[in-house]
Amino acid sequence: MSRVVTLGESMGLIRGDGIGGWEHLASGRIDTGGAEGNTAIGLARLGTPVTWLGRVGDDALGRRVAGDLRSEGVQVEAVVDPQAPTGVMLKSAPRAGSTVVDYYRRGSAGSRLDPRDLDRLDFAGCGILHVTGVTLALSESARATVHDAVSRAKAAGALISFAVNHRAKLWPADEARASYERVIATADIVFASDEEARMLRPGADAESLAAALADAGPGEVVVTLGADGAVASIDGEIHRVMAEPITPVDTVGAGDAFAAGYLAERLAGETPVRRLRTAALAGAFACLHPGDWQGAPRRAELDRRPSGDPVAR
């Protein structure tokens, strides 16, 4: 079976204990997270072979990042950079129902991703390359690495998957838009939230937004709508999936799990309906845990559904 290959920055994550901003919190939990790593774990839990490439510092958090990914079944190609630290993000809940994420990643090892790092990857076995707008935002060398990876993967016959994942704290929309459009023009699969889609295209509703993005070239465009599910334009046909009814604990990482669910079924040759349903379930499961990736479901859990009986007997 071919595999999914992804690349980007995973970081140390400190999750605040309880409700409140960091100016008031007394403690936090050490964890890890990062969009591409989260998606890689989501894929591995669904039984999909997956490789993650990234840079980490020669430090404890770097070893934690690589260790967490490996422990979840991800093939890890971690470039250890002795000249830069592993990045850190802080996550807090200033009030119930809200989450704030702060980054400390400027000059981090992950931001120093370089096209030469791609020599570690075997694109001949790659069925899908998954990249995101987060990596494009990190630095010029990281952007060059994404574009080089896309070129290498396409030359090897792989599909290109791109999640916009706009991070306003990393760069403004006006600066980011051209970089996103460059990848979208070469992508086969695009994931965007409703807000991200409107940033890139005018549209009155999700269906028109998905169709407008598909006009740029991708055969498959999925626009996620949070509690309202998702709309997809797949080979010119519009599909809609409803969200699983849940009471979320934390929505960070839900989009990454959604992408993992879709890509796992896409690589397995499943129908659009099955791809979207698995994606919606995976995203819902991810919302039921405060960690960025720990809530991602395993294949056997999909039959139980997150809104079903909370006790497994």
C-alpha positions, 0 to 999 in steps of 0.5 A, a space after each residue: 500500500 502506498 503512503 501519505 507523506 507530510 512535512 512541517 513543524 511539530 512543537 512542544 505544547 504547554 496546555 494551561 490547567 483550568 480556565 484563565 489566561 497565562 497571567 493567572 494560571 499556576 500550572 500547565 501540561 507538557 504536550 506536543 502538537 502541530 498541524 502536519 504531525 496531528 494529521 500524520 497521527 490521525 492517519 496512522 490511527 486509521 491504519 494508513 502508512 504515513 511519513 512525517 518530515 520535520 526539523 527539531 532542536 537537539 533538546 528534550 522537546 525535540 525528542 518528545 516530538 519525535 517520540 510522540 509521533 513514533 509511538 503513534 505509528 508514524 514513520 518519522 524523519 526528524 532532522 536534528 538541528 543543533 543550532 536552533 531550539 524546538 518551537 513552543 506553543 502555549 494554549 490556554 482557555 481564558 474563559 469557558 468555550 474559548 481557546 487562545 494559542 500563542 506561538 514561540 517559533 520564530 527562528 525555531 528548528 522547524 522554521 529552518 526546514 530546507 529543501 535538502 531535507 527532502 533527500 530523506 524521503 522516498 517519493 516513489 512510495 508516496 500516494 499522497 503528499 499533504 502540505 499546509 499553509 502553516 509551513 508556508 508561513 514559517 520562512 523562505 526556506 520552509 516555503 521553498 521546501 514545500 514547493 520542492 516537495 510538491 514538484 518531487 511528489 508530482 514527478 513521482 505520480 503522487 496526489 497533492 493535498 493542501 490544507 490552507 490552515 491560515 494562521 493570522 499570528 504568523 502572517 497577514 492574509 494579503 501576504 499569504 494569499 499568493 503563496 496559497 494560490 501557488 500550491 492550490 494551482 498544483 494541488 489535487 485535493 484542497 481543504 479550507 474552512 469557510 473563512 479561509 475559502 472566503 479569503 481566497 474567493 468571493 462566494 455567497 455560500 459554501 457550494 459556490 466557494 468550493 466550486 470557485 476554488 475547484 476552478 483553479 485546478 484541484 479536482 477535490 475541494 472541501 470547505 469545512 463549516 464547523 458545526 454545520 459539517 462540510 461541503 465538497 466539490 469532487 470532480 465537478 459534483 457537490 457533496 455535503 456531509 453533516 457534522 456529528 452532534 457533540 459538545 466539544 471540549 476543544 476544537 484545536 486539531 479538529 481540522 487536522 483529524 478531518 483531513 486525516 479521515 478524508 485522506 485515509 479513505 481517499 488513499 484506500 479508494 473509497 467513495 466521496 460519501 465515505 471519505 467525507 463521513 469518515 472525515 466528519 467523524 474523525 473531526 468530531 472525535 478530535 474535539 472531545 479531548 483537550 490535546 491537539 491529537 490525542 482525540 483522533 480516532 482509531 479505525 475500530 472507534 468509528 463504528 461507535 460514533 462520538 455521540 453514542 453511548 459514552 461507556 464501551 462495555 
